[in-house]
Amino acid sequence: MKIVYCIPSLYASSGMERVLTIKANYFADILGYDITIVLTDGAEKYPYYDLSPKIKVMQLNVDFEQLWSLSLIKKVWIYLKKQQEYKIKLTNLLMQLRPDITVSMLRREINFINNISDGSKKVGEIHFGRIGYREVNFKFLPTFINKIISQVWINKLLREVKRLSAFVVLSQEDKLYWPELDNVHVIYNPISIVPKIQSNCLAKKVIAVGRYTDQKGFDLLADAWRIVTTKHPDWTLNIYGGGDAEKYKRLAKQKGISKTFVCNGPVHDIASKYAENSIFVLSSRYEGFGLVLVEAMACGVPVVSFACPCGPRDIISDCKNGLLVENGNISQLAEKIIYLIEHQEKRIKMGIKAKESLSLFQMDIIGAQWEALFNQI
């Protein structure tokens, strides 16, 4: 089977790039699929994660990243030109490749991919939840105008997604947020790491992982950690992720927790970092899935997570393989972290249970679900 994936780039250390790499490698190496990944950005930058040599990567070099440095008016004008360029280049490529299936990661190509008559079935794969997706918040516009723009934007998306042969979301919870659609399928993200060592849950260390963005709620985590560290000043919280960490370093300094609230950059061997820690915390305001939860659990680390939309409720059985916290409840987040700190035996047992509960997320299980979907459509 010949499959084309469309994604902006592969050089970032984010979850979407990690998951696509894992699945593409499996499809190429295990299922024998002919896989091509089409990029628009990141020319001359190497993929962050290792790709199978059987996978072909096509760089269209549209460079949407140029928009980041432009004013709003210029962004709109240049974006429209680049979008037209992308449409022409992707159309020509698909007409040449003639794949059986073309998968959009629901980035810019979703606006026109259904109109490309290359004979392939079109599939959408979203790595975000419906909550917060395509919501705009321009500070110079009134709230009601932002809401109108957001509604127009999401309606445009829905029109295109309805035309897809299949639309794949990452959790049963998120599926409920797409009532307008009858082509929704749920396929979880696979476990993305194979840890060589497991955490013994004895170190006085807590870990969080994610890009330094408002979505990840590291500001909320800082408030919770200030409560934790007053009772347990000998414990340390380390965050690992890409993006601008300076804002959170300043925040930690303002709150007087900079010695124990440490912001680090991304690391390739994140499994070794999980194994060094005894508790994992997810403080996100919303998620598409929460891949880092599965990663930490695979390393035998008990997790404490906001029950944010969407993902954590699909992954965590509260008080069994992890602890769920009311979304946004800072004091409760601190309370649950403190509970695991003060109950070592419970912490160790929960870490063991976390690892044992991940059968649904094994790549062979996820791969079989994708294979069945591809064959079906």
MOBELJO-V709568 format. One record per residue. N is the residue number from 0. SS is DSSP state (2 for helix, 1 for strand, 0 for the rest). PSI is psi in degrees with one decimal (999 if undefined). D_LAST is the distance of its C-alpha to the last C-alpha in Angstrom with 2 decimals. Layout:
# MOBELJO-V709568
N;SS;PSI;D_LAST
N;SS;PSI;D_LAST
This chain:
# MOBELJO-V709568
0;0;136.4;12.08
1;1;120.1;13.33
2;1;135.6;12.61
3;1;130.4;14.89
4;1;138.6;16.09
5;1;122.0;18.43
6;0;145.8;21.29
7;0;-47.8;24.93
8;0;173.5;26.65
9;0;3.1;26.93
10;0;-14.6;30.70
11;0;159.8;30.87
12;0;19.5;31.16
13;0;169.4;28.90
14;2;-38.1;26.22
15;2;-43.0;23.24
16;2;-39.5;24.51
17;2;-48.0;25.27
18;2;-43.3;21.91
19;2;-41.7;19.97
20;2;-46.4;22.51
21;2;-47.5;22.18
22;2;-44.2;18.41
23;2;-41.6;18.49
24;2;-42.7;21.41
25;2;-46.3;19.73
26;2;-39.5;16.63
27;2;-46.9;19.15
28;2;-36.3;21.94
29;0;-46.3;20.47
30;0;-12.0;17.05
31;0;21.6;18.29
32;0;153.5;15.61
33;1;104.7;17.02
34;1;129.7;17.25
35;1;132.8;18.91
36;1;123.3;20.10
37;1;127.0;21.43
38;1;153.4;24.45
39;0;-19.5;26.68
40;0;171.4;29.56
41;0;28.4;31.68
42;0;139.0;32.75
43;0;8.4;35.15
44;0;135.4;34.19
45;0;148.9;32.87
46;0;139.6;29.84
47;0;-36.2;31.26
48;0;149.7;29.22
49;0;126.6;29.14
50;0;146.8;26.21
51;0;140.2;25.56
52;0;-13.2;27.26
53;0;-12.9;24.13
54;0;134.7;22.44
55;1;137.1;23.25
56;1;124.6;24.33
57;1;121.4;24.78
58;1;112.9;27.30
59;0;-16.3;27.36
60;0;47.6;30.54
61;0;-33.3;30.26
62;0;61.1;32.24
63;2;-21.3;31.42
64;2;-17.3;33.70
65;2;-27.3;36.61
66;2;-25.2;36.21
67;2;-31.8;37.42
68;2;5.4;41.01
69;0;159.5;41.28
70;0;165.3;42.72
71;2;-44.6;40.54
72;2;-44.8;41.43
73;2;-36.3;40.76
74;2;-45.7;37.47
75;2;-47.4;36.17
76;2;-49.3;37.39
77;2;-36.9;36.24
78;2;-45.8;32.83
79;2;-39.0;32.17
80;2;-44.2;33.28
81;2;-34.6;31.17
82;2;-39.9;28.05
83;2;-39.2;28.62
84;2;-44.4;29.24
85;2;-43.8;26.00
86;2;-44.3;24.04
87;2;-46.5;25.82
88;2;-42.8;25.50
89;2;-39.7;21.78
90;2;-47.7;21.12
91;2;-40.7;23.36
92;2;-46.0;21.81
93;2;-35.5;18.18
94;2;-31.1;19.59
95;2;-44.0;21.43
96;2;-34.4;18.82
97;0;59.6;15.94
98;0;162.9;13.26
99;0;-38.5;9.73
100;1;136.7;8.79
101;1;125.9;11.57
102;1;122.5;12.35
103;1;132.7;15.21
104;0;22.3;17.52
105;0;40.1;18.45
106;0;-145.8;21.55
107;2;-27.7;23.02
108;2;-15.2;20.16
109;2;-21.5;18.28
110;2;-17.6;20.97
111;0;-4.6;19.91
112;2;-30.4;16.64
113;2;-19.6;14.86
114;2;-2.0;17.70
115;0;117.5;17.26
116;0;59.0;16.45
117;0;-2.2;15.56
118;0;-7.1;12.51
119;0;150.2;10.15
120;1;140.7;7.19
121;1;131.0;9.27
122;1;137.9;9.29
123;1;137.4;12.63
124;1;108.2;14.47
125;0;132.9;17.89
126;0;19.9;20.78
127;0;162.2;23.14
128;0;164.2;23.65
129;0;-37.5;23.91
130;0;123.3;27.66
131;0;-7.9;29.46
132;0;133.2;26.50
133;0;32.3;27.54
134;0;129.4;30.97
135;0;153.1;33.81
136;0;69.1;37.41
137;0;121.6;39.70
138;0;-23.5;43.18
139;0;0.9;44.91
140;0;148.4;43.07
141;0;156.0;43.81
142;2;-42.8;41.44
143;2;-31.5;40.43
144;2;-42.3;39.51
145;2;-39.6;37.28
146;2;-38.9;35.57
147;2;-46.0;35.06
148;2;-43.4;33.59
149;2;-41.5;31.26
150;2;-41.6;30.08
151;2;-41.3;29.55
152;2;-44.0;27.58
153;2;-33.1;25.25
154;2;-38.6;24.81
155;2;-41.6;23.78
156;2;-46.4;21.15
157;2;-38.4;19.84
158;2;-39.9;19.60
159;2;-40.6;17.34
160;2;-34.3;15.18
161;0;-25.9;14.65
162;0;-10.9;13.09
163;0;152.9;10.33
164;0;-29.6;6.63
165;1;146.2;7.75
166;1;116.9;11.38
167;1;125.5;12.72
168;1;169.0;16.40
169;0;-1.9;18.82
170;0;153.9;20.67
171;2;-34.8;20.85
172;2;-45.6;23.79
173;2;-31.4;22.06
174;2;-35.0;19.31
175;0;-20.2;22.29
176;0;3.2;23.25
177;0;56.9;20.28
178;0;-16.8;21.15
179;0;-13.0;20.26
180;0;146.5;16.49
181;0;12.6;14.17
182;0;25.7;10.94
183;1;132.7;12.75
184;1;145.7;11.99
185;1;119.4;15.00
186;0;119.4;15.17
187;0;158.8;18.77
188;0;145.6;20.25
189;0;161.0;21.56
190;0;128.2;25.30
191;0;-2.1;26.22
192;0;152.6;29.58
193;0;92.8;31.25
194;0;137.1;34.78
195;0;-28.0;37.68
196;0;158.2;40.01
197;0;152.0;39.90
198;0;139.9;41.91
199;0;-0.5;44.97
200;0;29.0;45.02
201;0;-20.9;48.72
202;0;147.2;48.90
203;0;59.9;50.00
204;1;139.0;47.01
205;1;145.7;44.06
206;1;145.9;41.03
207;1;147.9;38.57
208;1;133.9;35.88
209;0;163.7;34.20
210;0;149.5;34.75
211;0;78.7;37.96
212;0;163.3;36.57
213;2;-33.9;37.46
214;2;-38.0;34.14
215;2;-10.4;35.18
216;0;29.8;38.35
217;2;-20.9;40.77
218;2;-38.9;43.49
219;2;-39.1;42.98
220;2;-36.1;43.03
221;2;-42.0;46.32
222;2;-41.1;47.87
223;2;-39.9;46.78
224;2;-30.9;48.05
225;2;-35.7;51.42
226;2;-43.9;51.81
227;2;-45.5;50.75
228;2;-19.1;53.05
229;2;-30.8;56.09
230;2;-29.2;55.85
231;0;71.5;54.57
232;0;-10.1;55.74
233;0;-1.2;55.31
234;0;149.4;51.49
235;1;140.9;49.43
236;1;124.2;46.06
237;1;130.9;44.18
238;1;137.9;41.27
239;1;128.0;39.15
240;0;165.0;36.95
241;0;175.4;36.64
242;0;-169.2;37.95
243;0;106.7;41.43
244;0;-10.1;43.18
245;2;-38.7;46.57
246;2;-41.0;46.11
247;2;-27.1;45.60
248;2;-41.9;48.45
249;2;-39.8;50.72
250;2;-43.3;49.55
251;2;-38.5;50.36
252;2;-41.9;53.76
253;2;-34.2;54.49
254;0;-2.0;53.74
255;0;28.2;55.86
256;0;13.9;53.13
257;0;-22.2;52.57
258;0;-24.7;54.02
259;0;-3.5;51.43
260;1;94.4;48.45
261;1;125.7;47.36
262;1;116.2;44.73
263;1;164.1;43.38
264;0;-177.6;40.98
265;0;154.6;37.71
266;0;145.7;38.01
267;0;-43.4;35.82
268;0;69.9;36.76
269;2;-24.7;36.03
270;2;-38.7;35.93
271;2;-31.3;39.65
272;2;-41.5;40.35
273;2;-44.8;38.58
274;2;-20.7;40.64
275;0;-10.9;43.84
276;0;163.6;43.34
277;0;-15.0;43.80
278;1;139.8;41.80
279;1;139.7;38.72
280;1;131.3;38.57
281;1;118.1;35.75
282;0;20.7;37.34
283;0;146.1;34.43
284;0;-33.7;34.56
285;0;159.3;30.75
286;0;163.5;27.88
287;0;-35.5;24.15
288;0;-52.1;24.30
289;0;51.2;27.60
290;2;-34.7;26.77
291;2;-27.1;30.51
292;2;-48.1;31.04
293;2;-39.7;28.93
294;2;-49.9;30.69
295;2;-43.0;34.09
296;2;-35.0;33.42
297;2;-24.6;32.31
298;0;9.7;35.81
299;0;25.0;37.49
300;0;124.5;38.42
301;1;145.3;38.67
302;1;146.0;37.10
303;1;124.6;38.44
304;1;141.0;36.01
305;1;141.2;36.03
306;0;58.4;33.65
307;0;158.1;32.13
308;0;133.8;28.85
309;0;155.1;26.38
310;0;-56.6;25.95
311;2;-36.9;29.36
312;2;-27.6;29.22
313;2;-27.0;26.02
314;2;-39.9;27.75
315;0;128.8;31.41
316;0;109.4;33.14
317;1;131.6;36.35
318;0;4.3;39.49
319;0;-65.2;37.66
320;0;10.3;35.71
321;1;-179.6;36.73
322;1;128.5;38.34
323;1;142.7;36.80
324;1;140.2;38.95
325;0;130.9;38.97
326;0;123.8;37.20
327;0;-1.4;39.87
328;0;97.7;42.70
329;2;-44.5;44.70
330;2;-36.2;47.47
331;2;-34.9;45.11
332;2;-45.4;43.22
333;2;-40.7;46.61
334;2;-42.8;47.62
335;2;-36.2;44.64
336;2;-45.4;45.17
337;2;-38.1;48.85
338;2;-46.5;48.07
339;2;-33.3;46.21
340;2;-42.1;48.95
341;2;-7.0;51.63
342;0;80.4;49.98
343;2;-44.7;49.47
344;2;-43.0;48.81
345;2;-39.8;46.14
346;2;-46.5;44.59
347;2;-45.1;44.45
348;2;-38.5;43.00
349;2;-34.5;40.31
350;2;-41.1;39.37
351;2;-44.7;38.99
352;2;-35.4;36.92
353;2;-47.8;34.67
354;2;-38.1;33.75
355;2;-15.1;33.29
356;0;12.6;30.80
357;0;17.0;28.02
358;2;-32.6;26.11
359;2;-19.3;23.02
360;2;10.1;22.89
361;0;143.9;23.24
362;2;-33.9;21.01
363;2;-33.2;20.11
364;2;-48.9;18.93
365;2;-41.2;16.96
366;2;-39.5;15.60
367;2;-35.5;14.42
368;2;-41.3;12.55
369;2;-41.7;10.78
370;2;-43.4;10.21
371;2;-41.2;8.77
372;2;-45.5;6.33
373;2;-43.6;5.47
374;2;-36.4;5.61
375;2;-42.1;3.80
376;0;999;0.00
